[in-house]
Amino acid sequence: MHSVEVQGLTVTRGRADVLHEVSFTLEPSRITGLLGPSGSGKTTLMRALVGVQSGVAGMVTVLGLPAGSAALRHRVGYVTQAPAVYTDLSIAENLRYFAAILGASAGRISEVLTEVGLATRSGQLIGSLSGGERARVSLATALLGTPDLLVLDEPTVGLDPVLRRDLWGLFRHLAGAGTTILVSSHVMDEASRCDRLLLLREGRLVADDSPAGLLASTGTADVEHAFLAIAEGAPA
Ligand SMILES: Nc1ncnc2c1ncn2[C@@H]1O[C@H](COP(=O)(O)OP(=O)(O)OP(=O)(O)O)[C@@H](O)[C@H]1O
């Protein structure tokens, strides 16, 4: 059973089509990496899955329902590139605010704080946190509702290698519990941590394969070179 099914997704932003006839599925318990150069349409694709993008044509079904359905609000977690948290509140106050909206319990707040490694910092104001810490608070808010689908837009940007490793460990743990994860990155070395890769180029899906399958089909040694091989071979 697919958790996400996208068929013929075309998105128009301004006067231009920024996604062209994109089709793919996502499966539970899998981490799918969404890779592509800046401007290739990664954020637009994620926004379409979450149901906050306008100008959408085609079919986007999430957990059996049309993307953006009210019933999906608790079941889909979305972490945007810019942390969506209130800087004049503490970590705990932010989480209490979002927990109230979602109907999540106080116990759940403690759980997510532990998952993102911020349990001992809950009283600290967001404004005094580092960028990486803010990103983890943002992730914690997305986890509050125990989502079945987690959509993460470049969650490891600006994080040091230890935090990046820890966060990928957390993603793997969540996938192990059945969560469907879509994570965008333009750091190609993170691609090898994914079960599957979607490569976007100029709004078109140019590859959909496992990391090993991608290297084998392009005869390359790493995802960066695989991407270049595909980009050079594909018509713009
Ligand atoms: N509000 C908008 N109006 C018109 N065009 C837009 C708008 N927002 C984004 N675009 C265009 O849509 C295309 C895809 O943008 P998108 O943000 O999805 O790319 P991305 O792959 O996520 O890039 P990055 O890695 O830099 O975040 C870009 O060409 C961008 O200029």
The ligand as an SDF file (V2000), in Angstrom:
LIG
                    3D

 31 33  0  0  0  0  0  0  0  0999 V2000
    6.0750   32.5180   -5.3980 N   0  0  0  0  0  0  0  0  0  0  0  0
    6.6740   32.1890   -6.5470 C   0  0  0  0  0  0  0  0  0  0  0  0
    6.3060   32.7280   -7.7160 N   0  0  0  0  0  0  0  0  0  0  0  0
    6.8980   32.3860   -8.8780 C   0  0  0  0  0  0  0  0  0  0  0  0
    7.8910   31.4900   -8.9610 N   0  0  0  0  0  0  0  0  0  0  0  0
    8.3020   30.9180   -7.8310 C   0  0  0  0  0  0  0  0  0  0  0  0
    7.7300   31.2250   -6.5590 C   0  0  0  0  0  0  0  0  0  0  0  0
    8.3450   30.4800   -5.6280 N   0  0  0  0  0  0  0  0  0  0  0  0
    9.2780   29.7540   -6.2710 C   0  0  0  0  0  0  0  0  0  0  0  0
    9.2530   29.9950   -7.5900 N   0  0  0  0  0  0  0  0  0  0  0  0
   10.0990   29.3730   -8.6310 C   0  0  0  0  0  0  0  0  0  0  0  0
    9.7940   28.0040   -8.6590 O   0  0  0  0  0  0  0  0  0  0  0  0
   10.9670   27.2300   -8.9630 C   0  0  0  0  0  0  0  0  0  0  0  0
   11.1200   26.1120   -7.9550 C   0  0  0  0  0  0  0  0  0  0  0  0
   11.3500   26.6570   -6.6650 O   0  0  0  0  0  0  0  0  0  0  0  0
   11.5460   25.7250   -5.3850 P   0  0  0  0  0  0  0  0  0  0  0  0
   11.6130   26.6350   -4.1900 O   0  0  0  0  0  0  0  0  0  0  0  0
   10.5100   24.6760   -5.3920 O   0  0  0  0  0  0  0  0  0  0  0  0
   12.9680   25.0850   -5.6770 O   0  0  0  0  0  0  0  0  0  0  0  0
   13.9210   24.2330   -4.7100 P   0  0  0  0  0  0  0  0  0  0  0  0
   14.3880   23.0870   -5.5330 O   0  0  0  0  0  0  0  0  0  0  0  0
   13.2310   23.9520   -3.4430 O   0  0  0  0  0  0  0  0  0  0  0  0
   15.1330   25.2370   -4.4840 O   0  0  0  0  0  0  0  0  0  0  0  0
   16.1190   25.4000   -3.1960 P   0  0  0  0  0  0  0  0  0  0  0  0
   16.9410   24.1640   -3.1200 O   0  0  0  0  0  0  0  0  0  0  0  0
   16.9310   26.6170   -3.5870 O   0  0  0  0  0  0  0  0  0  0  0  0
   15.2450   25.6360   -2.0180 O   0  0  0  0  0  0  0  0  0  0  0  0
   12.1210   28.2220   -8.9720 C   0  0  0  0  0  0  0  0  0  0  0  0
   12.4270   28.5190  -10.3120 O   0  0  0  0  0  0  0  0  0  0  0  0
   11.5640   29.4410   -8.2800 C   0  0  0  0  0  0  0  0  0  0  0  0
   12.1650   30.6110   -8.7790 O   0  0  0  0  0  0  0  0  0  0  0  0
  1  2  1  0
  2  3  1  0
  2  7  2  0
  3  4  2  0
  4  5  1  0
  5  6  2  0
  6  7  1  0
  6 10  1  0
  7  8  1  0
  8  9  2  0
  9 10  1  0
 10 11  1  0
 11 12  1  0
 11 30  1  0
 12 13  1  0
 13 14  1  0
 13 28  1  0
 14 15  1  0
 15 16  1  0
 16 17  2  0
 16 18  1  0
 16 19  1  0
 19 20  1  0
 20 21  2  0
 20 22  1  0
 20 23  1  0
 23 24  1  0
 24 25  2  0
 24 26  1  0
 24 27  1  0
 28 29  1  0
 28 30  1  0
 30 31  1  0
M  END
$$$$
